[in-house]
Amino acid sequence: MWGLFISWATLKPTSHSDLIIPLWAASLHLDKWVHFGFWFIWTWLFLKKVNPSGLYNLISVAFFSAYGGLIEVLQGTMNLGRTCDIWDWLVDTAGVVVAVIYLKWLNKFIQNKNAPIN
């Protein structure tokens, strides 16, 4: 469901209303944080469901990064009022990689916490 939401949110035509964003807020690049968060959550949800291992981690990075790239290409070619932005794709990929690293760390932390103390 999360993947469908991302597909809908990123491929729907843009609204023609112009948002007035304060300069300080624009400098935070909030859209990049949204991209990072969307792909982090999607990767995290997938890996939590399949019990991450080396192979699933690699497949996740390849698939979710490629999907982010495809979305950017489609945004640039479908005349939706959106543009193809390589930085969006790189931030998507960063969200995927950070989710994989975080889950590896979390699983290792949980295993160490549950290890018997001698």
C-alpha positions in Angstrom: 0.0 0.0 0.0 2.9 2.3 0.8 4.3 1.8 -2.7 1.0 2.6 -4.3 0.7 5.8 -2.2 4.2 6.9 -3.2 3.4 6.2 -6.9 0.2 8.2 -6.7 1.8 11.1 -4.8 4.8 11.4 -7.1 3.0 10.8 -10.4 -0.2 12.8 -10.0 -0.2 16.1 -11.8 0.9 19.1 -9.8 -1.7 21.6 -8.6 -1.4 25.0 -10.1 -1.5 26.9 -6.8 1.8 28.5 -5.9 2.8 28.1 -2.3 4.4 31.0 -0.6 7.3 29.5 1.5 9.4 31.6 3.7 13.1 31.8 2.6 14.3 30.1 5.8 11.9 27.1 5.1 12.9 26.9 1.5 16.6 26.6 2.5 15.7 23.4 4.5 14.8 21.6 1.2 11.8 20.1 2.8 10.9 18.2 -0.4 14.2 16.3 -0.1 13.3 15.3 3.5 9.9 14.0 2.3 11.7 12.0 -0.4 14.1 10.5 2.1 11.3 9.7 4.5 9.0 8.1 1.9 11.7 5.8 0.7 13.1 5.1 4.2 9.6 4.0 5.4 8.9 1.9 2.3 12.2 0.1 2.7 11.7 -0.4 6.4 8.2 -1.7 6.0 9.4 -4.2 3.3 12.4 -5.4 5.3 10.5 -5.8 8.5 8.1 -8.0 6.7 10.7 -10.3 5.0 13.2 -10.5 7.9 16.2 -8.8 6.4 19.3 -10.6 5.4 22.2 -9.8 3.1 20.3 -10.8 -0.1 17.1 -9.0 0.8 19.1 -5.9 1.7 20.9 -5.9 -1.6 17.7 -6.5 -3.5 16.0 -3.7 -1.6 18.6 -1.2 -2.4 18.6 -2.2 -6.1 14.8 -2.3 -6.4 13.8 0.8 -4.4 16.6 2.9 -5.8 15.7 1.9 -9.4 12.0 2.6 -8.7 13.0 6.1 -7.4 14.9 6.6 -10.6 12.0 5.4 -12.7 9.7 7.8 -11.0 12.0 10.7 -11.7 12.2 9.7 -15.4 8.4 9.4 -15.6 8.0 12.8 -13.9 10.2 14.3 -16.6 8.5 12.6 -19.6 4.8 12.4 -18.7 4.1 16.2 -18.9 2.5 16.2 -15.4 3.9 19.6 -14.5 6.8 17.9 -12.7 10.5 17.7 -13.5 13.1 15.0 -13.4 15.5 15.8 -10.5 18.5 13.6 -10.0 18.8 15.0 -6.5 15.4 13.6 -5.6 16.5 10.2 -6.9 19.8 10.4 -4.8 17.8 11.3 -1.7 15.4 8.4 -2.4 18.4 6.1 -2.6 19.9 7.6 0.6 16.6 6.8 2.4 16.8 3.2 1.2 20.4 2.8 2.3 19.9 4.4 5.7 16.9 2.1 6.3 18.9 -1.0 5.5 21.8 0.2 7.7 19.4 1.1 10.5 17.6 -2.2 10.5 20.9 -4.1 10.4 22.1 -2.1 13.4 18.7 -2.6 15.2 18.7 -6.4 14.6 22.3 -6.7 15.9 21.4 -4.5 18.9 18.3 -6.7 19.7 20.4 -9.9 19.3 23.1 -8.6 21.6 20.5 -7.5 24.2 18.8 -10.9 24.2 22.1 -12.8 24.4 22.7 -14.7 27.6 25.0 -13.0 30.1 27.8 -15.2 31.4 
